[in-house]
């Protein structure tokens, strides 16, 4: 069962930036935007902490 406004599966990310470089240690702010098949958009902005 899925609830409106939620994505039932995860989002894969390889830990690299848009240039293909691995991100270094630090605190990053990211925004995830998803558009469904009915052109409805959901956005979320969060912090990401990378320790390795």
N, CA, C and O atoms as a Maestro MAE file, in Angstrom:
{
 s_m_m2io_version
 :::
 2.0.0
}

f_m_ct {
 s_m_title
 :::
 protein
 m_atom[208] {
  # First column is atom index #
  i_m_mmod_type
  r_m_x_coord
  r_m_y_coord
  r_m_z_coord
  i_m_residue_number
  s_m_chain_name
  s_m_pdb_residue_name
  s_m_pdb_atom_name
  i_m_atomic_number
  :::
  1 25 0.842 -1.184 0.000 1 A "UNK " " N  " 7
  2 3 0.000 0.000 0.000 1 A "UNK " " CA " 6
  3 2 0.886 1.246 0.000 1 A "UNK " " C  " 6
  4 15 1.906 1.281 0.689 1 A "UNK " " O  " 8
  5 25 0.509 2.249 -0.755 2 A "UNK " " N  " 7
  6 3 1.247 3.506 -0.761 2 A "UNK " " CA " 6
  7 2 0.325 4.626 -0.304 2 A "UNK " " C  " 6
  8 15 -0.891 4.549 -0.475 2 A "UNK " " O  " 8
  9 25 0.899 5.646 0.266 3 A "UNK " " N  " 7
  10 3 0.148 6.814 0.707 3 A "UNK " " CA " 6
  11 2 0.451 7.968 -0.235 3 A "UNK " " C  " 6
  12 15 1.585 8.112 -0.692 3 A "UNK " " O  " 8
  13 25 -0.529 8.773 -0.522 4 A "UNK " " N  " 7
  14 3 -0.326 9.914 -1.400 4 A "UNK " " CA " 6
  15 2 0.740 10.836 -0.828 4 A "UNK " " C  " 6
  16 15 0.696 11.185 0.351 4 A "UNK " " O  " 8
  17 25 1.698 11.230 -1.662 5 A "UNK " " N  " 7
  18 3 2.758 12.123 -1.233 5 A "UNK " " CA " 6
  19 2 4.011 11.419 -0.744 5 A "UNK " " C  " 6
  20 15 4.983 12.075 -0.369 5 A "UNK " " O  " 8
  21 25 4.002 10.104 -0.745 6 A "UNK " " N  " 7
  22 3 5.169 9.352 -0.280 6 A "UNK " " CA " 6
  23 2 5.672 8.448 -1.390 6 A "UNK " " C  " 6
  24 15 4.888 7.925 -2.182 6 A "UNK " " O  " 8
  25 25 6.952 8.271 -1.441 7 A "UNK " " N  " 7
  26 3 7.578 7.387 -2.426 7 A "UNK " " CA " 6
  27 2 7.801 6.043 -1.755 7 A "UNK " " C  " 6
  28 15 8.479 5.983 -0.729 7 A "UNK " " O  " 8
  29 25 7.254 4.961 -2.299 8 A "UNK " " N  " 7
  30 3 7.347 3.655 -1.619 8 A "UNK " " CA " 6
  31 2 8.736 3.024 -1.669 8 A "UNK " " C  " 6
  32 15 9.064 2.219 -0.798 8 A "UNK " " O  " 8
  33 25 9.555 3.360 -2.654 9 A "UNK " " N  " 7
  34 3 10.893 2.774 -2.741 9 A "UNK " " CA " 6
  35 2 11.941 3.849 -2.480 9 A "UNK " " C  " 6
  36 15 11.647 5.043 -2.544 9 A "UNK " " O  " 8
  37 25 13.148 3.423 -2.189 10 A "UNK " " N  " 7
  38 3 14.232 4.356 -1.910 10 A "UNK " " CA " 6
  39 2 14.777 5.008 -3.167 10 A "UNK " " C  " 6
  40 15 14.377 4.677 -4.283 10 A "UNK " " O  " 8
  41 25 15.691 5.936 -2.967 11 A "UNK " " N  " 7
  42 3 16.372 6.613 -4.063 11 A "UNK " " CA " 6
  43 2 17.849 6.253 -3.971 11 A "UNK " " C  " 6
  44 15 18.485 6.508 -2.949 11 A "UNK " " O  " 8
  45 25 18.395 5.669 -5.022 12 A "UNK " " N  " 7
  46 3 19.802 5.283 -5.031 12 A "UNK " " CA " 6
  47 2 20.680 6.482 -5.369 12 A "UNK " " C  " 6
  48 15 20.339 7.303 -6.221 12 A "UNK " " O  " 8
  49 25 21.827 6.565 -4.678 13 A "UNK " " N  " 7
  50 3 22.800 7.618 -4.941 13 A "UNK " " CA " 6
  51 2 24.183 7.024 -4.725 13 A "UNK " " C  " 6
  52 15 24.399 6.311 -3.745 13 A "UNK " " O  " 8
  53 25 25.109 7.299 -5.608 14 A "UNK " " N  " 7
  54 3 26.445 6.709 -5.550 14 A "UNK " " CA " 6
  55 2 27.442 7.517 -4.727 14 A "UNK " " C  " 6
  56 15 28.616 7.153 -4.672 14 A "UNK " " O  " 8
  57 25 27.011 8.602 -4.085 15 A "UNK " " N  " 7
  58 3 27.903 9.396 -3.254 15 A "UNK " " CA " 6
  59 2 28.764 10.368 -4.039 15 A "UNK " " C  " 6
  60 15 29.721 10.926 -3.504 15 A "UNK " " O  " 8
  61 25 28.428 10.575 -5.314 16 A "UNK " " N  " 7
  62 3 29.218 11.463 -6.172 16 A "UNK " " CA " 6
  63 2 28.421 12.701 -6.537 16 A "UNK " " C  " 6
  64 15 27.190 12.693 -6.526 16 A "UNK " " O  " 8
  65 25 29.147 13.773 -6.862 17 A "UNK " " N  " 7
  66 3 28.491 15.002 -7.287 17 A "UNK " " CA " 6
  67 2 28.159 14.951 -8.776 17 A "UNK " " C  " 6
  68 15 28.362 13.930 -9.433 17 A "UNK " " O  " 8
  69 25 27.655 16.047 -9.290 18 A "UNK " " N  " 7
  70 3 27.233 16.080 -10.700 18 A "UNK " " CA " 6
  71 2 28.396 15.949 -11.679 18 A "UNK " " C  " 6
  72 15 28.177 15.726 -12.870 18 A "UNK " " O  " 8
  73 25 29.646 16.085 -11.186 19 A "UNK " " N  " 7
  74 3 30.823 15.941 -12.039 19 A "UNK " " CA " 6
  75 2 31.448 14.552 -11.932 19 A "UNK " " C  " 6
  76 15 32.456 14.272 -12.579 19 A "UNK " " O  " 8
  77 25 30.847 13.682 -11.113 20 A "UNK " " N  " 7
  78 3 31.360 12.328 -10.951 20 A "UNK " " CA " 6
  79 2 32.416 12.189 -9.865 20 A "UNK " " C  " 6
  80 15 33.020 11.126 -9.721 20 A "UNK " " O  " 8
  81 25 32.646 13.256 -9.097 21 A "UNK " " N  " 7
  82 3 33.630 13.217 -8.019 21 A "UNK " " CA " 6
  83 2 32.968 12.808 -6.705 21 A "UNK " " C  " 6
  84 15 31.860 13.245 -6.396 21 A "UNK " " O  " 8
  85 25 33.661 11.960 -5.932 22 A "UNK " " N  " 7
  86 3 33.151 11.539 -4.638 22 A "UNK " " CA " 6
  87 2 33.169 12.728 -3.675 22 A "UNK " " C  " 6
  88 15 34.155 13.462 -3.611 22 A "UNK " " O  " 8
  89 25 32.085 12.915 -2.931 23 A "UNK " " N  " 7
  90 3 32.024 14.015 -1.975 23 A "UNK " " CA " 6
  91 2 32.943 13.744 -0.791 23 A "UNK " " C  " 6
  92 15 33.048 12.610 -0.324 23 A "UNK " " O  " 8
  93 25 33.596 14.776 -0.314 24 A "UNK " " N  " 7
  94 3 34.471 14.668 0.846 24 A "UNK " " CA " 6
  95 2 33.688 14.854 2.137 24 A "UNK " " C  " 6
  96 15 32.481 15.098 2.126 24 A "UNK " " O  " 8
  97 25 34.404 14.731 3.249 25 A "UNK " " N  " 7
  98 3 33.780 14.946 4.554 25 A "UNK " " CA " 6
  99 2 33.166 16.324 4.627 25 A "UNK " " C  " 6
  100 15 33.676 17.287 4.054 25 A "UNK " " O  " 8
  101 25 32.052 16.398 5.350 26 A "UNK " " N  " 7
  102 3 31.441 17.710 5.537 26 A "UNK " " CA " 6
  103 2 29.949 17.621 5.722 26 A "UNK " " C  " 6
  104 15 29.352 16.545 5.725 26 A "UNK " " O  " 8
  105 25 29.368 18.792 5.877 27 A "UNK " " N  " 7
  106 3 27.919 18.922 6.002 27 A "UNK " " CA " 6
  107 2 27.415 19.560 4.712 27 A "UNK " " C  " 6
  108 15 27.907 20.608 4.296 27 A "UNK " " O  " 8
  109 25 26.454 18.936 4.099 28 A "UNK " " N  " 7
  110 3 25.901 19.398 2.829 28 A "UNK " " CA " 6
  111 2 24.405 19.634 2.976 28 A "UNK " " C  " 6
  112 15 23.730 18.944 3.739 28 A "UNK " " O  " 8
  113 25 23.905 20.595 2.253 29 A "UNK " " N  " 7
  114 3 22.463 20.831 2.150 29 A "UNK " " CA " 6
  115 2 22.051 20.336 0.774 29 A "UNK " " C  " 6
  116 15 22.672 20.682 -0.231 29 A "UNK " " O  " 8
  117 25 20.994 19.520 0.732 30 A "UNK " " N  " 7
  118 3 20.534 19.017 -0.563 30 A "UNK " " CA " 6
  119 2 19.033 19.197 -0.698 30 A "UNK " " C  " 6
  120 15 18.302 19.281 0.289 30 A "UNK " " O  " 8
  121 25 18.597 19.252 -1.948 31 A "UNK " " N  " 7
  122 3 17.171 19.340 -2.252 31 A "UNK " " CA " 6
  123 2 16.824 18.195 -3.190 31 A "UNK " " C  " 6
  124 15 17.485 17.984 -4.206 31 A "UNK " " O  " 8
  125 25 15.786 17.465 -2.839 32 A "UNK " " N  " 7
  126 3 15.278 16.383 -3.673 32 A "UNK " " CA " 6
  127 2 13.931 16.823 -4.218 32 A "UNK " " C  " 6
  128 15 13.043 17.204 -3.456 32 A "UNK " " O  " 8
  129 25 13.777 16.772 -5.527 33 A "UNK " " N  " 7
  130 3 12.521 17.148 -6.177 33 A "UNK " " CA " 6
  131 2 12.050 15.975 -7.023 33 A "UNK " " C  " 6
  132 15 12.811 15.413 -7.810 33 A "UNK " " O  " 8
  133 25 10.794 15.618 -6.850 34 A "UNK " " N  " 7
  134 3 10.205 14.499 -7.583 34 A "UNK " " CA " 6
  135 2 8.929 14.980 -8.258 34 A "UNK " " C  " 6
  136 15 8.114 15.675 -7.651 34 A "UNK " " O  " 8
  137 25 8.766 14.602 -9.522 35 A "UNK " " N  " 7
  138 3 7.545 14.913 -10.269 35 A "UNK " " CA " 6
  139 2 6.912 13.589 -10.665 35 A "UNK " " C  " 6
  140 15 7.572 12.721 -11.236 35 A "UNK " " O  " 8
  141 25 5.617 13.439 -10.355 36 A "UNK " " N  " 7
  142 3 4.941 12.182 -10.690 36 A "UNK " " CA " 6
  143 2 4.361 12.244 -12.105 36 A "UNK " " C  " 6
  144 15 4.526 13.237 -12.813 36 A "UNK " " O  " 8
  145 25 3.694 11.190 -12.494 37 A "UNK " " N  " 7
  146 3 3.156 11.092 -13.861 37 A "UNK " " CA " 6
  147 2 2.029 12.086 -14.116 37 A "UNK " " C  " 6
  148 15 1.652 12.303 -15.267 37 A "UNK " " O  " 8
  149 25 1.486 12.693 -13.062 38 A "UNK " " N  " 7
  150 3 0.423 13.695 -13.213 38 A "UNK " " CA " 6
  151 2 0.980 15.114 -13.073 38 A "UNK " " C  " 6
  152 15 0.230 16.065 -12.853 38 A "UNK " " O  " 8
  153 25 2.310 15.246 -13.204 39 A "UNK " " N  " 7
  154 3 3.024 16.528 -13.103 39 A "UNK " " CA " 6
  155 2 2.869 17.206 -11.745 39 A "UNK " " C  " 6
  156 15 2.994 18.427 -11.646 39 A "UNK " " O  " 8
  157 25 2.599 16.426 -10.700 40 A "UNK " " N  " 7
  158 3 2.592 16.967 -9.342 40 A "UNK " " CA " 6
  159 2 4.016 16.890 -8.813 40 A "UNK " " C  " 6
  160 15 4.705 15.888 -9.008 40 A "UNK " " O  " 8
  161 25 4.458 17.960 -8.138 41 A "UNK " " N  " 7
  162 3 5.844 18.043 -7.688 41 A "UNK " " CA " 6
  163 2 5.905 18.051 -6.159 41 A "UNK " " C  " 6
  164 15 5.095 18.693 -5.490 41 A "UNK " " O  " 8
  165 25 6.874 17.329 -5.635 42 A "UNK " " N  " 7
  166 3 7.150 17.356 -4.200 42 A "UNK " " CA " 6
  167 2 8.634 17.653 -4.032 42 A "UNK " " C  " 6
  168 15 9.465 17.119 -4.767 42 A "UNK " " O  " 8
  169 25 8.970 18.512 -3.057 43 A "UNK " " N  " 7
  170 3 10.359 18.872 -2.795 43 A "UNK " " CA " 6
  171 2 10.653 18.718 -1.316 43 A "UNK " " C  " 6
  172 15 9.779 18.913 -0.472 43 A "UNK " " O  " 8
  173 25 11.900 18.362 -1.012 44 A "UNK " " N  " 7
  174 3 12.353 18.238 0.374 44 A "UNK " " CA " 6
  175 2 13.781 18.730 0.430 44 A "UNK " " C  " 6
  176 15 14.607 18.322 -0.387 44 A "UNK " " O  " 8
  177 25 14.093 19.604 1.383 45 A "UNK " " N  " 7
  178 3 15.459 20.082 1.604 45 A "UNK " " CA " 6
  179 2 15.924 19.578 2.948 45 A "UNK " " C  " 6
  180 15 15.212 19.708 3.944 45 A "UNK " " O  " 8
  181 25 17.126 18.999 2.989 46 A "UNK " " N  " 7
  182 3 17.657 18.378 4.207 46 A "UNK " " CA " 6
  183 2 19.157 18.609 4.299 46 A "UNK " " C  " 6
  184 15 19.783 19.099 3.358 46 A "UNK " " O  " 8
  185 25 19.733 18.244 5.462 47 A "UNK " " N  " 7
  186 3 21.174 18.249 5.675 47 A "UNK " " CA " 6
  187 2 21.695 16.819 5.530 47 A "UNK " " C  " 6
  188 15 21.018 15.861 5.902 47 A "UNK " " O  " 8
  189 25 22.887 16.690 4.993 48 A "UNK " " N  " 7
  190 3 23.566 15.407 4.866 48 A "UNK " " CA " 6
  191 2 24.952 15.564 5.475 48 A "UNK " " C  " 6
  192 15 25.689 16.482 5.116 48 A "UNK " " O  " 8
  193 25 25.310 14.671 6.398 49 A "UNK " " N  " 7
  194 3 26.623 14.700 7.036 49 A "UNK " " CA " 6
  195 2 27.420 13.496 6.539 49 A "UNK " " C  " 6
  196 15 26.985 12.357 6.704 49 A "UNK " " O  " 8
  197 25 28.585 13.740 5.930 50 A "UNK " " N  " 7
  198 3 29.462 12.670 5.461 50 A "UNK " " CA " 6
  199 2 30.686 12.648 6.362 50 A "UNK " " C  " 6
  200 15 31.390 13.648 6.508 50 A "UNK " " O  " 8
  201 25 30.928 11.477 6.969 51 A "UNK " " N  " 7
  202 3 32.024 11.347 7.917 51 A "UNK " " CA " 6
  203 2 33.240 10.634 7.346 51 A "UNK " " C  " 6
  204 15 34.335 10.783 7.889 51 A "UNK " " O  " 8
  205 25 33.092 9.875 6.285 52 A "UNK " " N  " 7
  206 3 34.223 9.117 5.713 52 A "UNK " " CA " 6
  207 2 34.885 9.873 4.602 52 A "UNK " " C  " 6
  208 15 35.849 9.385 4.012 52 A "UNK " " O  " 8
  :::
 }
 m_bond[207] {
  # First column is bond index #
  i_m_from
  i_m_to
  i_m_order
  :::
  1 1 2 1
  2 2 3 1
  3 3 4 2
  4 3 5 1
  5 5 6 1
  6 6 7 1
  7 7 8 2
  8 7 9 1
  9 9 10 1
  10 10 11 1
  11 11 12 2
  12 11 13 1
  13 13 14 1
  14 14 15 1
  15 15 16 2
  16 15 17 1
  17 17 18 1
  18 18 19 1
  19 19 20 2
  20 19 21 1
  21 21 22 1
  22 22 23 1
  23 23 24 2
  24 23 25 1
  25 25 26 1
  26 26 27 1
  27 27 28 2
  28 27 29 1
  29 29 30 1
  30 30 31 1
  31 31 32 2
  32 31 33 1
  33 33 34 1
  34 34 35 1
  35 35 36 2
  36 35 37 1
  37 37 38 1
  38 38 39 1
  39 39 40 2
  40 39 41 1
  41 41 42 1
  42 42 43 1
  43 43 44 2
  44 43 45 1
  45 45 46 1
  46 46 47 1
  47 47 48 2
  48 47 49 1
  49 49 50 1
  50 50 51 1
  51 51 52 2
  52 51 53 1
  53 53 54 1
  54 54 55 1
  55 55 56 2
  56 55 57 1
  57 57 58 1
  58 58 59 1
  59 59 60 2
  60 59 61 1
  61 61 62 1
  62 62 63 1
  63 63 64 2
  64 63 65 1
  65 65 66 1
  66 66 67 1
  67 67 68 2
  68 67 69 1
  69 69 70 1
  70 70 71 1
  71 71 72 2
  72 71 73 1
  73 73 74 1
  74 74 75 1
  75 75 76 2
  76 75 77 1
  77 77 78 1
  78 78 79 1
  79 79 80 2
  80 79 81 1
  81 81 82 1
  82 82 83 1
  83 83 84 2
  84 83 85 1
  85 85 86 1
  86 86 87 1
  87 87 88 2
  88 87 89 1
  89 89 90 1
  90 90 91 1
  91 91 92 2
  92 91 93 1
  93 93 94 1
  94 94 95 1
  95 95 96 2
  96 95 97 1
  97 97 98 1
  98 98 99 1
  99 99 100 2
  100 99 101 1
  101 101 102 1
  102 102 103 1
  103 103 104 2
  104 103 105 1
  105 105 106 1
  106 106 107 1
  107 107 108 2
  108 107 109 1
  109 109 110 1
  110 110 111 1
  111 111 112 2
  112 111 113 1
  113 113 114 1
  114 114 115 1
  115 115 116 2
  116 115 117 1
  117 117 118 1
  118 118 119 1
  119 119 120 2
  120 119 121 1
  121 121 122 1
  122 122 123 1
  123 123 124 2
  124 123 125 1
  125 125 126 1
  126 126 127 1
  127 127 128 2
  128 127 129 1
  129 129 130 1
  130 130 131 1
  131 131 132 2
  132 131 133 1
  133 133 134 1
  134 134 135 1
  135 135 136 2
  136 135 137 1
  137 137 138 1
  138 138 139 1
  139 139 140 2
  140 139 141 1
  141 141 142 1
  142 142 143 1
  143 143 144 2
  144 143 145 1
  145 145 146 1
  146 146 147 1
  147 147 148 2
  148 147 149 1
  149 149 150 1
  150 150 151 1
  151 151 152 2
  152 151 153 1
  153 153 154 1
  154 154 155 1
  155 155 156 2
  156 155 157 1
  157 157 158 1
  158 158 159 1
  159 159 160 2
  160 159 161 1
  161 161 162 1
  162 162 163 1
  163 163 164 2
  164 163 165 1
  165 165 166 1
  166 166 167 1
  167 167 168 2
  168 167 169 1
  169 169 170 1
  170 170 171 1
  171 171 172 2
  172 171 173 1
  173 173 174 1
  174 174 175 1
  175 175 176 2
  176 175 177 1
  177 177 178 1
  178 178 179 1
  179 179 180 2
  180 179 181 1
  181 181 182 1
  182 182 183 1
  183 183 184 2
  184 183 185 1
  185 185 186 1
  186 186 187 1
  187 187 188 2
  188 187 189 1
  189 189 190 1
  190 190 191 1
  191 191 192 2
  192 191 193 1
  193 193 194 1
  194 194 195 1
  195 195 196 2
  196 195 197 1
  197 197 198 1
  198 198 199 1
  199 199 200 2
  200 199 201 1
  201 201 202 1
  202 202 203 1
  203 203 204 2
  204 203 205 1
  205 205 206 1
  206 206 207 1
  207 207 208 2
  :::
 }
}
